[in-house]
Amino acid sequence: MKSILLALYLLLLCNLVQSQDKPAYQIFDKSGQPTTFEAMQSAAQQVDYVFFGELHNNPIAHWLQLELTQALLNSRDNQIILGFEMLESDNQLLIDEYLLDLISKASFEDEARLWNN
């Protein structure tokens, strides 16, 4: 009997935990109203330029940037251009060589003067 009650209790607990809505992020539109990732993605697909602001060292912001970049890449037949504020313009040759698999990741990281984080 105790094992049945314990099983029911655990089942109820799992159900309660799953029903919790604790999003790790919230997106707002230009009016300051809550919106969805899908709405943001749809809006981003309609324009030529997307500027994605962030907080440095914020893994959720970095994850959202990656998700939006992948969504745009998929919707535009792998034809997008990315700019990275943390890379200097004189590193363009290194970036090109790395993306063309002409140099290793280690060589790129050693030569590109990347941020320590």
ChimeraX attribute file (.defattr): number of C-alpha atoms within 10 A of each C-alpha:
attribute: neighborCount
match mode: 1-to-1
recipient: residues
	/A:1	6
	/A:2	7
	/A:3	8
	/A:4	9
	/A:5	10
	/A:6	11
	/A:7	12
	/A:8	12
	/A:9	12
	/A:10	12
	/A:11	12
	/A:12	12
	/A:13	12
	/A:14	11
	/A:15	11
	/A:16	10
	/A:17	10
	/A:18	9
	/A:19	9
	/A:20	8
	/A:21	7
	/A:22	6
	/A:23	6
	/A:24	6
	/A:25	9
	/A:26	9
	/A:27	12
	/A:28	12
	/A:29	11
	/A:30	7
	/A:31	6
	/A:32	8
	/A:33	8
	/A:34	10
	/A:35	13
	/A:36	12
	/A:37	15
	/A:38	11
	/A:39	12
	/A:40	14
	/A:41	16
	/A:42	14
	/A:43	11
	/A:44	17
	/A:45	17
	/A:46	9
	/A:47	8
	/A:48	7
	/A:49	11
	/A:50	13
	/A:51	7
	/A:52	11
	/A:53	9
	/A:54	13
	/A:55	9
	/A:56	9
	/A:57	9
	/A:58	9
	/A:59	11
	/A:60	13
	/A:61	16
	/A:62	16
	/A:63	11
	/A:64	15
	/A:65	15
	/A:66	12
	/A:67	14
	/A:68	20
	/A:69	19
	/A:70	14
	/A:71	17
	/A:72	18
	/A:73	15
	/A:74	12
	/A:75	14
	/A:76	11
	/A:77	8
	/A:78	11
	/A:79	9
	/A:80	14
	/A:81	8
	/A:82	8
	/A:83	7
	/A:84	7
	/A:85	7
	/A:86	9
	/A:87	14
	/A:88	11
	/A:89	10
	/A:90	9
	/A:91	14
	/A:92	12
	/A:93	11
	/A:94	17
	/A:95	18
	/A:96	12
	/A:97	13
	/A:98	17
	/A:99	13
	/A:100	10
	/A:101	10
	/A:102	13
	/A:103	14
	/A:104	13
	/A:105	11
	/A:106	9
	/A:107	12
	/A:108	18
	/A:109	14
	/A:110	10
	/A:111	10
	/A:112	16
	/A:113	12
	/A:114	13
	/A:115	8
	/A:116	4
	/A:117	5
